[in-house]
C-alpha cells in the first residue's frame, strides 16, 4: 500500500513538473515540443521574424 502511494506520488509530481515546464516555455515564446528542429512550429515563427 505504501509503495503504491510513493509510486503514484512520483508519477503525479513528474507530470506536474513537465506541465509547468511546458507552460513556462510556451509563455516565454520558447519551443515546448521537446525537440526544436526545422519542423517545429515555433522554429518556423522565429526564423521568419529574423
ABEGO torsion letter per residue (X at the ends): XAAAAAAAAAAAAAAAAAAAAAAAAAAAGBBAAGBBBAABAAAAAAAAAX
